[in-house]
């Protein structure tokens, strides 16, 4: 029995814990509600202000698209720069460090692309619906400045049938409608822009209300000789109004806007459930129904666009030793690329990869400024040879605008490097790998930013040192050329040479 009681107590405790978790989650979710909302929509009191506000809102959505696309372009531009620098680097460390940077930016571009594209599509849909509605509002403003009138000799009667016809047209009225708004100062003295992240509601006049509530025209038939009965209130029956009136044969018909000119009765409608973007758009159910009204479609589209307005398009992440240290992609790339760290089996392990992480922190600089000094500044001013077809010219690396130029530069650089390696292998004497005394003096104790490849320097193991020249292996049969080693077995070459002498 005790066991049963204990079991029930545990179940009760679990139930209470689950309930508390739900309450906490609900409370936490409610804190996302926007309480300091943008009050701009409350200032919309006519179709002119509605048109202006929606046009400004469209600009905000368009700016979001532009920001995301600009971020992506800058990210990919920087990725290409680092990729190009890695391809053209003469030293192993440089190739690896720039390759890791390019890989990091490529990863960022891939990670945000899908969400950024979806945000752009959502914003574009909302902008198209805004354009459609703004067009209707502008036409409404134009109509508000007109009034109906008989089209010239537009009065007629068809025989003895008792039917009188009035052919109507529209003519420009002296006044009417609202004053066009072309600046925030004319819209409201308290607002100078839309605070899109704080926008919780909007006023959108439905198409039916544009006709039913805004346009109020009045036709006056005057000139009756007498109307004996008392005044007749508004009625749906025309004959009731004419019932006691006697025709004098001098009747006239005039047309005018009713007073007031028009009535703007549009009320603000909320975007989100409980003003909380995390709870979704309030019109999600209604917009899914067949024949949903255009104002509902527009409000829902704008709601979805506002939710994704701040989506990252590919902003360049902070790049320096501290931020890149421990980064899985960077550590894995450098582990694979640098022979000194290829023994690390778990590059994500801070203990096993301590030396690798220390190298990353040192190599990439302690902050963004140091990183830029080491990596970006030299590249931004670096002159490289672009050999394209029959022309050869020096250009700044960052000025290579086309794939043809970049490929011409990298292939020429590779050719020069290959040529140098061949010439070096021919000139090197037998013996252990050695560095020239001159190179040792030029390279010793220099920081990475000051060492020069043309001086025979290489940045290795966190310090600058002279590059070792090619040498014959200790077995007397191999030729090793530094980190990019290749092995040539001399026995077959000797045999081939002997056979050639015999044939000769």
N, C-alpha and C positions, 0 to 999 in steps of 0.2 A: 504493500500500500504506500509505503513511504516513497518507493520508486516511482509510483504513478503520480503522487503529488509533486514530486520533484520534477517529473517530466512536464506536468501541466504548468508548473511555475516557470519552467524554462520557455515553454511555448508562449506564455503570457508576456514574459519579458521580451521575447523576440518580437511579438506583435506590437508592444509598446515602442520598442526601438524602431521598428519599421515605420510606425505612425509618426514618431518624432522626426525621423529622417525625411518623411514626406512633407511634414509641416515646415521643416527647416529649408527643404529644397524649394517649396512654394514661396516661402518668405524671401529666400535668396533671389529667386527669379523675379519677384516683384520689385526688388531694388533696382532692376534694370529699367524700370519705367522712367520716362522722361518727365521730370517735374518742372524744369525751367524752360518750357517750350518757347519757340519763336512765335511772337505775337503778330507777325506780319499779316497772316490771313485775316485777322480780325479787322484790319484796316480796309479790306476790300468791300466797297459799298456800291460799286457799279461795274458794268461790263468793261469799262476802260481800265479800271484798276485790276480787274480780274485778268484781262489780257496782258497787262504789264507784268503782273506778278508771275504768271505762268511763263512768260517769255524769259524773265530773269531766272526762274527755276530751270528752264531748259538750258540756260547758259551754265548753270552749276553742274548739270548732268554731262554736258559736253566737255566742261573743264575736267571732270573726272576721267573721261575717256582719254583726253589729251595727256593728262598726267600719267596715266597707266602706260600709254604707248611711249611717251617720252622716257619713262623709267626703264621700260624694256629695251628701247633703242640704246640708251646709255649703258645698260648692263651688257648687252650683246657686243656693243662697240668695245668696251673694256675687255670682255672675254676674248674677242678677236685680237686685241693688242697683245694680251698676255700669251695667247696661243702662238702668235707670230713671233714674239720674243723667244718663246721656248724653242720653236723650230729653228731659229737662227742663232741660238746661243752656242758658243764654241765650248763652253765648260759644262761638265756634268751637273754641278750644283745649280747653275743658272737654268739649265733645261728643266731640271726637276722642280725647282721652286716656282718657275713661271707656269709649268704644266699644272701644278697643284692649284695655283690661283685660277687658271682658266677652268679647271675642273670644278672648282667651288662655285664660280659664277654660272657655269653651265648648269650645275645642279639647281641653283636658285632659279634660273630661268625656267627650267622644266617644272619645278615645284609650284610656281605661281601661274603658269600659263593658262591652265584650264579654268581656274577661278577668275583670272583677269579677263579671259575671253567671254566667260559667262556674264561677268559684270558689264562688259562693253555691249553685249547683245541685249541685256536687260535695259540698259540706259538708252540704247538706240530705239528700242520698241517704245519706251516712254516718250522720247523726243518726237517720234513720228506721230503719236497720238496727241501730244501737245500742239504740234504744228497744225494738225487737223482741227482741233478745237479753237485754237487762236484764230485760224482762218474764219471760222464761224462767228467768233466774237467781233472780228474786224468788220465782217459783212453786216453784222447786227448794228454796229456803230454807224455804218454808212446808211442803213435803212432808217435808223432813228433820226437822221437829219433830212428825211424825206416825208412827204405826206401824199395821200391819195387825192386824185383830181380827175374830173371828166376829161377824157382824151379828145380835146378839140370839140368837134361836132359829134359828141358821143351820145346824145340823147336820141332815142328812136322808139317807134311803136310799130308792131307788126300787124297791120290791118285792123280789123275790128275785134281781134281776139282779146283785147283788154290787157295786153302785156306791154309794159313800158320798160325799155332797156336803157341802162346807163353803162357806157364803156369807160372803164377806169384806167388810169395810169398812175405813175409816181412822179412827183416833182420835188425839187429841192426846197426844203423849208428854210426860213430865215434862221431858225434856231431849233434845237432839239437834240436829244441824246446827251452824252456826257463829254467832258473835256478829255481829249487824248492825253495820256500820261507817257512822258518820254524820259523821266528821271526820277530818282528816289525822292528828291526834294518835293516833287509834285505828288508823289504817292503818299508820303507820310513824313512828318517832321521828326519822328522818333526812330525811323529805320533807314539804313543806308545799304543794306545787303540782306540776302537770305542766309540764315544760319541753318544750312541743310541738315546737319546731324541733330538739330534740336527741333526740327519740323515735325509736328504731330497731326496736323489737320490742314485742310485746304477747302477753298470754295470753288466749285465747278458747276456752272449753270447747265442744266440739262437742255437738250435740244427742244423738248416740248415747252419748257418754261421760257425759252427765248421768244417763242411766239405767243404763248398764252399770258405771260405776266409782264413782258417788256413792252410789246406793241399794243397800245390802246388808242385806236382811231375812232373818230366820231363823225357821222354824217348828219347834217342838219337840213331838214326840209322846211322852208319858211314860205310865208305868203298866203296861207289859208285865210279866207275871209272871216271865218269865225270857228271857234271850237267851244261849244256850249258847256260841256261837262267840266268837272273839276280836273285838276292835274292827275295824270296817270303815272304811277311809279314804274320803275323798270320792270318790263315784262317780256316774255318770250313770244308774244303774239302781236304782230305788227298791226293787224286790223283793230285790236283793242285800243291802240293809240289813235287811229284815224276815225274811230267810230262816230264821234260827234262833230267832226271838222267838215267844213264846207269848202269845196274847191273854188278858188277865185280866178283861176286861169292866169295867175301871176306868180305862181310858186317858183321858188329857187332852191337849188341844192348846193350846200357848201360842205367842205371836208376840212377837218382839223385834227390835231392830236388831242387826245383827251387830257384832262388835268387830273393828277400830275402827269408829266410827260411820259414817264414809265416808272414802274415799281421794280426795284431789285430786291427780290425776296430770297436769294440764295443763302442758305445757312452753311456753316462750316461742318464738314464731315471728317471723322477721325481716320487716320491711316491704319493704326495698329490696335490690336486688342489691348485694352487697358493702357494705351499709350506706351506699350512695351514692345520694341522691335523684336525681342527674342520670342514673343508669343505669336508672331506672325501678323500678316495683313488682315484687317477686319473684313475686307470684301472677298476673301478667298473663296468662300462658298457661293456667293451671289454671282461672281464673275464666271464661274464654271457652268452656270445655268444657260440653256439655249436662249438666244435673244437678249442677253444682258445689255442693259443700256450703256450708251457710249460714255456717260460720265462715270459710271462704275468701272468700266474697263480702264479709263484714263487714271482714275484715282488708284486703282490696284497696280497698274503699271508703274506709276510714280512711286508708290510705296515700295515695290520690289527694287526699284532703282536706288532709292534712298538707303535701303538696307545694305546694298553692295557698293555704295558710293566710295567708301574708304578702302576698297579692296586694293591690295598691293599689286602693282603691275610689274614689279621686278626691281625694287629699289636696291642699289648696291649696298651690300652688308658691310659693316665695319671690317676693315682689313688691317690687321697688325698681329704681332706675335702673340699677344695675350688672347685675342679673340680666335685666332686660328689654332692655338695650342689646344690639343685634345679633340679638335674637330675630326670626326670619323673619316670623312672623305680625304681631308688633307693629310692626316697621318697615314692612311692606307696608301695614298698615292706616293708619298715620299718614302714610305717603307719599301714599296715595290721598286721605286726608281733609284734610290741611293744604295749602292752596294754596302756601305757601312752599317745600314740598318735592316738589311734583308733577313737577318737572323731573328728579328722580332716576329713572333708568331701571332701575337694579339696586340695589334696597334692601338686598339681602344682601351687597353689595360694601362692605367696611369702608372702602375708600378713597373711593369715590364718595359713599357715604352717611355720611361722617364728620360733617357738620354735623347731619344727622338723628339720628345716634346720640348726639352730644353733647347735643342737645336732649332726647332721651329720658332720658339719664342725669341731666340737670339737673331736668327736669320731674317725674320720678317719685321723686326723693330718693335720697340716697346709701346708705341702709340701710332695713331694714324699719320701724324706728321713725320715720324721717323720712317714709317713704311713708304710714304710718298717720296721721301728723300732718297731712299735706297732703290725703289723699284720704278716709280712713275716718272720722276724728274729726268733720270738718264734716258728713259725710253722716249719721252716727249721731245727731246732734242737730238736724238740719235739719227745720224745720217746713214742711210744704207743705199747700196747700188741696186737700181732697178734695170735689169737688162732684158728688154722686151723687143723681140724681132731684131731689127738692125740698129736699134737705138739703146744707148746706155746713159743713164743719168742718176745723180744722187738725189734722194728725197728723204724728208723726215719720215721716220717709221709710221707715225700717227697720221701722215698725210696720204697714205696708200688707200685710195678710195674704192678701188675695184678688185675683184678676184684675180683679174689678169695681172695687175700690178703686184699684188701680194704673192702670187705664184711665181712671178718673174723674179722677185726679190729673194724668196726662199730657195728657189732652185739654183740661182746664182750663188747664194751663200753656201749651199750644200756642195756645189761644184768646187768652190774655192777651198772649202774645208777638206774635201776629198783629195784635191790636188796637193794641198799642204801635207796631208798624211802620207801620200805616196812619196813625195819628195823627202820627207823626214825619215821614212823607213829606209830609203836608199842611202842616206847620209850617216845614219847612226852607227857608231862602232860597236863591236861586241863588248859585253860586260854587263854588270848589274845596272838597273835603272838609276840614272843620276840626273841631278839638276845642275844647270850651268851656274857658275859662281856669280855671274852678272845678274841672272834671274833671281838668285837667292837674295842678293843685296836689294834689288828693286821690290821684292815681294814681302820680305820679312816684316812681320808685325804690323802690316797695313790693314786697316779696317776694310770691310767688304766694299764699301762705297768708293774707295780710292784705288783698289787694285785694278790693273789693266791686263786684258788678255794678251795684248800685243807685247807686253813685257814678259810673257811666259808665266803669268801668275794664274793660280786656281784657288778658289775659296773652298776649303775642304776641312771637315771636322770642326767647323766653327772658327777657322782661322785662315789667313791668307798665306799661301806657300808657293814655292816655285814648282812648276809642272815637271814631272819626270819625263825624260826622253825615252824613246823606244830602245829596246835592248834585246840581246839574244838570251834565251832562257838558260837555266843552269844545266839542262841536259844537253846543251849544244845543238838541239834540233828544233827549237821553237823560237818564234819571233813574237814578242808581246809588245803591244802599243798602248800602254796605259789602261784606262778603264774600258775603252772600246777595243778589247783585245781580240785578236784573231790568231789562230795557230797554223803554222805552216810546217809540215814535216819535211825535213831536208833529205831524207833517204831516197824517196822517189825522184826528187829533183836531181840528185847525184847520179842515180841510175840512168835517168833520161839523158843527162849530159854525157855519160860514158858511151851510151849507145850511139849518140850523135857523132862522137869522135870516131867510133869504129866505122860507121857508115861513111863518114867523110873520107 
